[in-house]
Amino acid sequence: MSTLQKQKRLLKKSISWSLLMSVLFLVLFNTNVLAALPAPTGLKANSGNGEVTLYWNAVSGAVKHKISRATSSDGKYKHIANNITSTSFTNTGVDNETTYWYKVAAIDSEGNTSEYSSAVSAKPSAVPAAPTALIAVAGDGQAVLAWEASGSNTSYTVKMKTSSTGSYSTVASGVNNTTFTKSGLTNGSIYYFAINATNSAGTSADSNVARVTPVAPPTGSVYWPLSFSTAINGDEIRYPYGPRRPGDYDYHAGIDINAPEGTPVYAMMDGTVTNITPDNGSSGPGNKVLVNHGNKHWTGYLHLSAFASGLTVGQTVQAGDLIGYVGHTGANSDHLHITYMVGLTSETNNESRSKNPMEILPHSQPTVTAAFRTDTSNTVDINIPVQQNTIRWIILKGQGQTKIADYYDIVGQGSTNRNNQSQYGMYIDVDTPVDPYPAGGGNLHLFVRPDPVSSFIADRIIIKDFNGNTLIDKAK
């Protein structure tokens, strides 16, 4: 073997020995090279009001952590916190409704830093506002609820009670849209509903209360009581359900049909006569007949000049049978007042059970107009044909406020409280129906504005009928 070959062989041995010693040194004195600190796992983010709280799994060997944040999924991350010794961190002072992305890295006692974790995103939010404009439409054994949204990333809880002074019970939670149908209700019973909204920051206050009385549709046809007709608008209405008269303002619990004294009055549906009340000589219903039509439907016929001959309590009547005759007992002009009630028990009259008779009478769809006045009165003028007055809800909005008035709630307060023109945050007035008043069939002119206590500038009005349909949605 030549000298050169010997030298090469010795050099290879020397290099191999040096490499071996280097590896042994790293193994003995710097194990992190062979077992690098792993990135944190399980990173989660909970959003709050102006803050985001992060949680992650502990990393073996880590003594602290650092946090980085970006404002887009592919954006540049910036360090926002170092030396975090726990496995959670709350980032305060962030903007609500802005999405942030976060990553976490672990650091050991030697200052070695892991790779970053996978990123998570969070969108902080304020506690949602209470839902507004809740309405409840009656169905057969059910109530159909609808309301206005309380913001993004919000779910809703539906609550119900069976008396105005009772306690609510939750009937649904985690509702992710703004409608809900509650089934399994008892027809003829009154229910009260409220909604609240929940997001990551908390739960809102309750919405307005919505009252509803479920009922099945009437059995058979419903006839107009004077013409005994199923034609649309078969009899001419003088005063509609709801606000009806200026001056001595009166919230009407039925409809008035003008006709000469002595005009025959017929049963609107099949049923049983449950009450015959003679006139007592003072203002009021006068001569009155109440008929139970089954399925929780009742109709009342008021101000009669006389009852049908031989009519008795307990008598079965067919649609079109004679009930009595138009008059003005208990009133100051000849007309027939029709009351429609749902779910009466032993009462002869209960206005908390009152509904608009147009719910069951044949009628055409209304044409409603609304206009904001250009003066400083903050008033909206509303016009609707008396013959087609199906209004139930008036919703007035402006400057972050929403007020809702329910005709059925107002009438249900009784004959004194219902005549207060300030109702549920708005002031409601009415003009005399225009020609052909007093014969009937004219237009009703309503005036609506925020009441003095609410005192906001209205910029939008929404009017809905008793089926929940929007009759008009008008912005200023």
Backbone torsions as a table, in degrees:
resi	resn	phi	psi	omega
1	MET	NA	129.5	-177.0
2	SER	-73.3	163.4	178.9
3	THR	-62.1	-38.5	-179.8
4	LEU	-64.5	-41.0	179.4
5	GLN	-65.2	-38.3	178.2
6	LYS	-63.3	-40.3	-179.2
7	GLN	-65.5	-41.6	178.7
8	LYS	-62.1	-40.7	-178.1
9	ARG	-65.3	-41.8	178.2
10	LEU	-64.2	-36.6	-179.8
11	LEU	-65.7	-41.1	179.1
12	LYS	-63.0	-42.5	179.0
13	LYS	-62.2	-39.2	-178.8
14	SER	-64.9	-44.3	-179.8
15	ILE	-64.7	-44.7	179.9
16	SER	-60.5	-42.8	179.0
17	TRP	-63.4	-40.3	179.7
18	SER	-64.9	-42.2	179.2
19	LEU	-64.2	-41.4	179.7
20	LEU	-62.0	-44.1	-179.3
21	MET	-64.4	-37.8	178.9
22	SER	-64.1	-43.0	179.8
23	VAL	-64.8	-41.8	178.5
24	LEU	-62.5	-37.6	178.7
25	PHE	-63.9	-45.0	-179.4
26	LEU	-64.4	-39.6	-179.7
27	VAL	-65.6	-40.7	-176.4
28	LEU	-77.3	-35.0	-169.5
29	PHE	-117.1	-4.8	-178.0
30	ASN	-153.9	69.2	-175.0
31	THR	-66.8	-16.6	-178.2
32	ASN	-64.3	-22.7	178.8
33	VAL	-67.9	-40.1	179.6
34	LEU	-83.5	-25.4	-179.6
35	ALA	-132.0	76.7	-176.0
36	ALA	-62.2	148.3	178.2
37	LEU	-60.7	122.5	-176.6
38	PRO	-74.7	156.4	176.4
39	ALA	-70.8	146.9	176.2
40	PRO	-60.0	148.7	178.6
41	THR	-121.9	168.2	174.2
42	GLY	70.1	25.8	-178.8
43	LEU	-66.2	128.0	177.0
44	LYS	-131.0	154.9	-179.2
45	ALA	-131.7	129.0	173.9
46	ASN	-112.3	126.9	-178.7
47	SER	-87.9	148.0	174.8
48	GLY	-137.5	-164.5	179.2
49	ASN	-82.2	100.7	-179.4
50	GLY	72.6	20.0	179.9
51	GLU	-154.7	158.2	175.2
52	VAL	-133.0	129.1	178.1
53	THR	-108.4	128.0	-179.1
54	LEU	-104.6	145.5	175.7
55	TYR	-136.6	144.2	177.3
56	TRP	-151.9	167.6	179.9
57	ASN	-79.3	148.5	177.8
58	ALA	-66.6	146.7	178.0
59	VAL	-111.5	125.0	178.8
60	SER	-60.9	127.0	179.5
61	GLY	93.7	-11.8	-179.5
62	ALA	-81.8	140.8	176.8
63	VAL	-116.0	-14.6	177.4
64	LYS	-161.3	175.2	-176.5
65	HIS	-142.0	161.4	172.4
66	LYS	-129.6	149.5	-174.1
67	ILE	-118.2	136.6	173.0
68	SER	-124.8	151.2	-174.9
69	ARG	-138.0	146.9	174.2
70	ALA	-134.1	164.1	179.2
71	THR	-109.1	11.1	170.6
72	SER	-152.6	158.4	-174.1
73	SER	-63.6	-29.5	179.6
74	ASP	-114.9	21.3	-177.4
75	GLY	-85.0	179.5	-179.3
76	LYS	-82.5	128.4	179.6
77	TYR	-86.4	141.2	177.3
78	LYS	-123.0	142.0	176.5
79	HIS	-67.0	131.1	177.0
80	ILE	-119.9	-13.4	179.7
81	ALA	-158.9	140.1	175.3
82	ASN	-127.6	168.4	173.4
83	ASN	58.7	34.8	176.4
84	ILE	-83.1	110.7	-174.0
85	THR	-86.9	-17.3	178.7
86	SER	-93.4	-177.5	178.1
87	THR	-107.3	33.8	173.8
88	SER	-151.4	158.0	-179.3
89	PHE	-158.3	136.0	176.9
90	THR	-110.3	119.9	177.8
91	ASN	-93.2	104.8	-177.5
92	THR	-94.7	168.7	175.7
93	GLY	72.5	21.0	177.9
94	VAL	-91.1	161.5	-175.4
95	ASP	-83.7	130.8	173.5
96	ASN	-63.8	150.1	178.7
97	GLU	65.2	19.6	173.2
98	THR	-115.9	134.0	-179.6
99	THR	-89.3	132.8	178.8
100	TYR	-121.7	150.4	176.0
101	TRP	-117.2	140.1	-174.4
102	TYR	-130.5	147.6	170.7
103	LYS	-136.1	152.7	179.7
104	VAL	-128.7	138.8	173.6
105	ALA	-122.4	149.2	179.3
106	ALA	-99.7	150.6	-179.9
107	ILE	-132.2	133.2	179.2
108	ASP	-93.9	-175.6	-175.3
109	SER	-69.4	-19.2	178.0
110	GLU	-90.0	0.0	-179.0
111	GLY	87.1	5.6	177.1
112	ASN	-73.3	137.3	-174.6
113	THR	-114.3	135.7	178.7
114	SER	-77.1	174.7	167.5
115	GLU	-69.0	160.3	177.6
116	TYR	-73.1	152.8	174.1
117	SER	-69.2	173.0	168.4
118	SER	-65.0	151.1	-176.7
119	ALA	-82.9	148.9	170.5
120	VAL	-127.9	155.6	179.8
121	SER	-117.1	158.0	177.8
122	ALA	-153.1	149.0	179.8
123	LYS	-129.4	98.6	-179.3
124	PRO	-64.6	150.3	-178.4
125	SER	-144.8	154.4	171.5
126	ALA	-78.0	160.0	172.5
127	VAL	-56.3	131.1	-174.6
128	PRO	-64.8	152.0	172.5
129	ALA	-70.8	157.1	177.1
130	ALA	-61.6	138.9	173.9
131	PRO	-57.9	149.6	-177.2
132	THR	-123.6	165.1	173.3
133	ALA	55.9	40.9	175.9
134	LEU	-70.6	129.6	173.7
135	ILE	-126.9	156.7	178.2
136	ALA	-134.3	119.7	-179.2
137	VAL	-103.4	131.1	-177.0
138	ALA	-75.0	142.4	171.5
139	GLY	-135.3	-172.8	179.0
140	ASP	-77.3	101.4	-178.6
141	GLY	70.0	20.2	-178.3
142	GLN	-152.7	165.2	174.1
143	ALA	-130.0	130.6	178.4
144	VAL	-103.4	115.5	-176.2
145	LEU	-101.0	146.5	174.0
146	ALA	-147.1	146.2	-178.8
147	TRP	-153.8	173.3	178.9
148	GLU	-93.8	144.0	-174.6
149	ALA	-65.4	154.8	180.0
150	SER	-109.6	17.3	179.6
151	GLY	121.3	177.6	-177.5
152	SER	-81.8	165.6	178.0
153	ASN	51.8	40.4	-174.9
154	THR	-121.2	137.8	169.7
155	SER	-116.4	166.2	-172.0
156	TYR	-126.6	148.6	173.7
157	THR	-114.8	129.6	-179.9
158	VAL	-101.3	128.7	-178.8
159	LYS	-122.7	150.5	-175.9
160	MET	-141.9	147.2	170.1
161	LYS	-141.6	165.1	-173.8
162	THR	-110.0	6.0	172.2
163	SER	-148.6	155.1	-175.9
164	SER	-65.3	-24.9	-178.6
165	THR	-105.0	3.6	-177.7
166	GLY	-79.2	-177.6	178.3
167	SER	-100.6	145.2	179.4
168	TYR	-77.1	148.1	166.8
169	SER	-122.6	147.3	-179.0
170	THR	-78.6	128.7	178.0
171	VAL	-108.5	-16.7	177.0
172	ALA	-162.4	143.2	174.6
173	SER	-136.3	163.3	-178.5
174	GLY	68.4	24.2	178.3
175	VAL	-72.8	126.4	-171.4
176	ASN	-105.6	9.8	172.7
177	ASN	-133.4	-176.0	-173.5
178	THR	-106.9	28.1	171.3
179	THR	-138.1	152.3	178.6
180	PHE	-158.4	137.0	176.7
181	THR	-111.5	120.7	176.0
182	LYS	-98.5	115.9	-179.8
183	SER	-101.1	177.6	176.8
184	GLY	76.0	21.2	179.7
185	LEU	-89.6	161.0	-179.9
186	THR	-92.8	121.9	178.0
187	ASN	-59.6	138.7	179.1
188	GLY	87.9	-9.5	177.3
189	SER	-94.1	147.4	179.8
190	ILE	-92.5	134.3	177.5
191	TYR	-125.2	151.0	179.7
192	TYR	-124.1	132.0	-177.3
193	PHE	-123.0	150.1	170.8
194	ALA	-144.5	157.0	-178.0
195	ILE	-127.4	142.1	164.1
196	ASN	-127.5	162.9	-175.1
197	ALA	-115.5	144.3	-179.2
198	THR	-133.2	135.8	168.3
199	ASN	-135.7	-167.9	-175.5
200	SER	-64.9	-18.5	-178.0
201	ALA	-89.8	-18.3	-179.5
202	GLY	149.3	-164.4	-175.2
203	THR	-119.7	139.7	-177.8
204	SER	-77.7	172.6	166.5
205	ALA	-70.4	170.3	-179.8
206	ASP	-73.6	154.5	171.4
207	SER	-71.1	-179.0	166.5
208	ASN	-61.1	160.1	178.9
209	VAL	-88.4	135.6	176.2
210	ALA	-114.7	127.2	-178.6
211	ARG	-105.0	141.3	-177.5
212	VAL	-150.8	145.6	175.4
213	THR	-123.7	100.3	-179.5
214	PRO	-61.2	149.9	178.8
215	VAL	-160.9	145.6	173.8
216	ALA	-79.1	155.4	176.7
217	PRO	-60.5	153.6	176.5
218	PRO	-59.4	149.9	175.7
219	THR	-85.4	122.3	-179.8
220	GLY	83.1	-174.4	-177.5
221	SER	-76.8	154.2	173.9
222	VAL	-113.6	130.8	-174.1
223	TYR	-112.3	148.7	169.3
224	TRP	-66.3	139.8	-167.9
225	PRO	-77.1	-17.1	179.5
226	LEU	-102.2	-46.7	-179.0
227	SER	-82.3	-10.4	-171.2
228	PHE	42.7	58.8	-175.2
229	SER	-130.8	147.7	171.8
230	THR	-101.4	13.5	178.3
231	ALA	-69.7	151.3	175.0
232	ILE	-60.5	131.3	178.4
233	ASN	56.8	45.5	-173.7
234	GLY	-63.8	-32.5	175.0
235	ASP	-118.5	152.7	-177.6
236	GLU	-87.5	123.1	-178.2
237	ILE	-90.2	132.3	175.8
238	ARG	-91.0	-54.0	178.3
239	TYR	-119.3	132.2	-178.3
240	PRO	-87.7	179.3	171.7
241	TYR	-70.5	137.2	179.1
242	GLY	101.1	-157.4	-177.6
243	PRO	-61.0	134.4	-170.3
244	ARG	-138.9	-18.7	-168.5
245	ARG	-146.2	129.1	177.7
246	PRO	-76.2	168.4	178.4
247	GLY	79.5	-91.6	176.1
248	ASP	-87.6	68.5	-173.9
249	TYR	-44.0	135.2	-176.5
250	ASP	-145.7	125.6	176.0
251	TYR	-90.7	111.2	-166.1
252	HIS	-82.7	131.6	-178.0
253	ALA	-97.6	28.6	179.2
254	GLY	-176.2	-160.4	174.0
255	ILE	-124.8	147.8	176.0
256	ASP	-108.1	131.2	177.5
257	ILE	-116.5	119.3	-179.2
258	ASN	-76.7	138.6	175.4
259	ALA	-167.5	155.9	179.3
260	PRO	-65.8	153.2	175.8
261	GLU	-56.9	137.7	179.4
262	GLY	93.6	-5.7	177.1
263	THR	-64.2	131.2	-178.5
264	PRO	-63.3	142.6	176.9
265	VAL	-117.0	128.5	-174.4
266	TYR	-113.4	152.2	175.6
267	ALA	-63.3	133.8	-176.4
268	MET	-77.6	-25.6	179.8
269	MET	-149.7	168.7	171.9
270	ASP	-62.3	149.1	178.3
271	GLY	176.0	-166.8	-179.8
272	THR	-127.8	131.9	177.4
273	VAL	-70.6	122.6	-178.0
274	THR	-111.4	-14.2	-179.6
275	ASN	-156.8	135.6	171.0
276	ILE	-128.1	113.2	-176.8
277	THR	-112.9	116.6	177.0
278	PRO	-72.7	155.4	176.5
279	ASP	-60.9	137.0	178.5
280	ASN	-100.8	8.0	176.1
281	GLY	85.5	0.2	178.4
282	SER	-120.3	174.0	179.4
283	SER	-62.7	138.0	-178.5
284	GLY	155.4	-151.2	-175.7
285	PRO	-73.5	-15.9	-175.6
286	GLY	64.5	-147.6	174.6
287	ASN	-68.4	122.6	-172.4
288	LYS	-133.4	142.0	173.7
289	VAL	-124.8	134.0	177.0
290	LEU	-116.9	132.6	-177.2
291	VAL	-124.2	130.7	174.2
292	ASN	-93.9	120.0	-176.2
293	HIS	-100.1	7.4	-177.8
294	GLY	79.6	166.2	-178.7
295	ASN	54.3	29.5	175.0
296	LYS	76.5	10.6	179.2
297	HIS	-95.1	133.4	177.2
298	TRP	-134.7	144.0	171.8
299	THR	-127.8	145.7	177.3
300	GLY	-120.8	142.1	-177.1
301	TYR	-121.7	112.2	-168.6
302	LEU	-115.1	159.6	175.0
303	HIS	67.9	26.2	-178.5
304	LEU	-66.0	144.6	174.3
305	SER	-76.6	-29.6	178.8
306	ALA	-162.1	157.4	175.8
307	PHE	-88.6	157.1	173.5
308	ALA	-60.4	141.8	-177.6
309	SER	-58.6	128.8	176.3
310	GLY	79.3	2.9	-179.1
311	LEU	-65.6	131.7	-177.7
312	THR	-134.7	156.1	174.0
313	VAL	-65.9	135.8	-177.2
314	GLY	93.6	-8.6	-178.7
315	GLN	-72.1	136.7	174.7
316	THR	-84.3	132.3	178.5
317	VAL	-122.7	149.5	173.6
318	GLN	-100.8	155.3	174.4
319	ALA	-54.0	127.9	-179.2
320	GLY	97.2	-8.1	175.3
321	ASP	-70.9	147.0	-178.6
322	LEU	-69.9	130.6	177.8
323	ILE	-102.0	-43.6	-177.0
324	GLY	177.9	-153.0	-174.6
325	TYR	-137.7	143.4	179.2
326	VAL	-58.2	141.3	176.2
327	GLY	-157.1	-156.9	178.1
328	HIS	-139.2	26.7	177.0
329	THR	-62.9	131.4	-177.4
330	GLY	75.0	5.1	-178.7
331	ALA	-139.4	179.2	-177.4
332	ASN	-114.8	9.2	175.3
333	SER	-154.0	155.0	-178.7
334	ASP	-70.2	123.7	174.4
335	HIS	-172.0	164.5	173.1
336	LEU	-107.9	124.9	173.0
337	HIS	-98.2	125.7	178.0
338	ILE	-108.3	124.8	174.2
339	THR	-110.0	136.3	176.1
340	TYR	-121.5	123.9	-178.5
341	MET	-130.8	152.6	-178.9
342	VAL	-124.3	127.0	171.6
343	GLY	84.9	25.8	174.0
344	LEU	-62.7	151.2	175.0
345	THR	-115.7	-92.7	179.5
346	SER	-99.5	-3.2	-176.4
347	GLU	-74.2	153.5	170.7
348	THR	-93.2	-15.6	176.9
349	ASN	-164.9	136.5	177.8
350	ASN	-153.3	104.5	-173.6
351	GLU	-70.5	-15.2	173.3
352	SER	-69.3	-13.5	176.5
353	ARG	-98.4	4.5	-173.6
354	SER	-74.7	141.9	171.5
355	LYS	-135.8	162.1	177.7
356	ASN	-67.1	122.6	177.8
357	PRO	-57.0	-19.9	178.3
358	MET	-66.3	-13.6	175.1
359	GLU	-61.7	-29.9	-176.6
360	ILE	-115.3	-16.5	-179.3
361	LEU	-84.3	146.3	177.6
362	PRO	-64.8	130.7	-179.5
363	HIS	-154.0	161.8	176.7
364	SER	-92.4	163.6	179.3
365	GLN	-71.4	137.6	-176.2
366	PRO	-78.5	155.0	170.2
367	THR	-111.4	113.7	-175.0
368	VAL	-111.7	138.7	173.1
369	THR	-121.6	151.2	176.7
370	ALA	-145.2	140.1	-179.3
371	ALA	-144.6	133.0	174.9
372	PHE	-81.5	131.4	177.9
373	ARG	-68.1	148.9	-179.1
374	THR	-90.1	-2.9	178.0
375	ASP	-85.5	-165.3	-176.9
376	THR	-94.8	11.0	-174.8
377	SER	-77.3	-12.7	178.5
378	ASN	59.2	39.1	-172.5
379	THR	-114.2	145.2	173.1
380	VAL	-112.0	129.6	175.6
381	ASP	-94.7	128.8	-178.7
382	ILE	-122.4	133.3	176.1
383	ASN	-125.9	133.7	177.7
384	ILE	-147.5	139.1	175.9
385	PRO	-60.5	132.8	179.0
386	VAL	-55.1	-39.5	-176.3
387	GLN	-64.7	-19.3	-175.2
388	GLN	-121.1	22.2	-174.0
389	ASN	-75.7	96.1	179.1
390	THR	-109.7	15.8	-177.9
391	ILE	-61.4	135.0	168.9
392	ARG	-123.1	-44.5	-176.2
393	TRP	-117.3	135.4	169.6
394	ILE	-116.9	124.5	-178.5
395	ILE	-117.4	122.2	-177.8
396	LEU	-117.2	129.4	-174.5
397	LYS	-128.3	153.1	175.0
398	GLY	165.7	143.3	176.6
399	GLN	51.0	42.6	176.2
400	GLY	79.3	1.7	179.3
401	GLN	-106.9	148.7	174.6
402	THR	-133.5	123.4	177.0
403	LYS	-117.7	140.1	-179.7
404	ILE	-134.0	129.3	177.5
405	ALA	-115.1	128.6	-179.0
406	ASP	-107.9	116.8	179.8
407	TYR	-51.7	-41.6	-176.5
408	TYR	-67.4	-37.5	175.9
409	ASP	-64.0	-42.0	-177.6
410	ILE	-65.7	-48.5	179.2
411	VAL	-61.0	-38.7	-177.4
412	GLY	-65.9	-12.0	178.3
413	GLN	-72.5	-16.4	-178.0
414	GLY	100.7	170.3	-166.7
415	SER	-70.1	-15.9	177.7
416	THR	-92.1	-57.0	-176.7
417	ASN	-65.3	-31.9	-178.1
418	ARG	-67.6	-19.0	-178.1
419	ASN	-87.0	-0.1	173.5
420	ASN	-72.1	124.0	-175.6
421	GLN	-74.8	-17.7	173.5
422	SER	-91.4	114.7	-176.4
423	GLN	-137.1	121.5	172.5
424	TYR	54.9	40.9	174.3
425	GLY	87.6	3.3	176.9
426	MET	-134.3	156.5	179.2
427	TYR	-107.5	125.4	-175.2
428	ILE	-119.9	128.2	176.3
429	ASP	-131.3	168.3	-174.6
430	VAL	-145.8	147.4	175.5
431	ASP	-102.1	160.9	175.2
432	THR	-61.4	135.0	176.4
433	PRO	-53.9	136.5	-178.0
434	VAL	-80.2	174.2	-175.9
435	ASP	-44.2	139.0	13.0
436	PRO	-93.9	31.0	172.5
437	TYR	-51.3	140.2	7.4
438	PRO	-92.3	9.4	-178.1
439	ALA	-67.1	-24.4	-178.4
440	GLY	111.6	166.8	175.1
441	GLY	81.8	15.4	-179.9
442	GLY	-87.1	-164.4	177.8
443	ASN	-105.9	141.6	176.4
444	LEU	-96.6	131.9	-179.4
445	HIS	-115.1	110.9	178.2
446	LEU	-100.9	149.5	173.0
447	PHE	-121.5	125.2	-177.7
448	VAL	-130.3	135.8	174.8
449	ARG	-154.3	162.5	174.4
450	PRO	-59.8	143.0	178.3
451	ASP	-76.0	166.0	-175.0
452	PRO	-59.0	-30.1	-179.6
453	VAL	-71.7	-41.5	-179.3
454	SER	-68.8	-49.2	171.6
455	SER	48.4	61.4	172.2
456	PHE	-127.8	163.3	179.0
457	ILE	-88.0	115.0	-178.6
458	ALA	-75.4	136.6	177.5
459	ASP	-132.9	3.0	178.0
460	ARG	-157.3	140.5	175.6
461	ILE	-131.8	137.0	178.0
462	ILE	-126.4	131.1	178.9
463	ILE	-122.5	129.6	-179.1
464	LYS	-122.5	149.8	178.2
465	ASP	-90.4	-179.4	-175.5
466	PHE	-68.9	-10.2	173.8
467	ASN	-95.9	3.5	-179.7
468	GLY	84.8	3.5	178.1
469	ASN	-75.0	141.6	177.7
470	THR	-80.7	116.7	178.7
471	LEU	-82.3	-36.0	175.8
472	ILE	-158.7	145.1	175.0
473	ASP	-134.9	102.2	-169.2
474	LYS	-121.4	127.0	174.9
475	ALA	-100.6	153.1	-177.2
476	LYS	-70.3	NA	NA
